[in-house]
């Protein structure tokens, strides 16, 4: 697998993390209460931060040759 293709798949994983975190934030704010509310919010924000870091690394690593 070429480095460009690897970067593409890694960025798709980051976008998936973002989609999951959007869903979890919605669940935590509108559908759940108590312990589950806090747990889903914590997981959502961890996934969002992880996705952001992955995207920053992919972008700053520059173009592939």
Secondary structure, DSSP 8 states (H G I E B T S, - for coil): --HHHHHHHHHHHHHHHHHHHHHHHHIIIII--THHHHHHHHHHHHHHHHHHHHHHHHHHT----
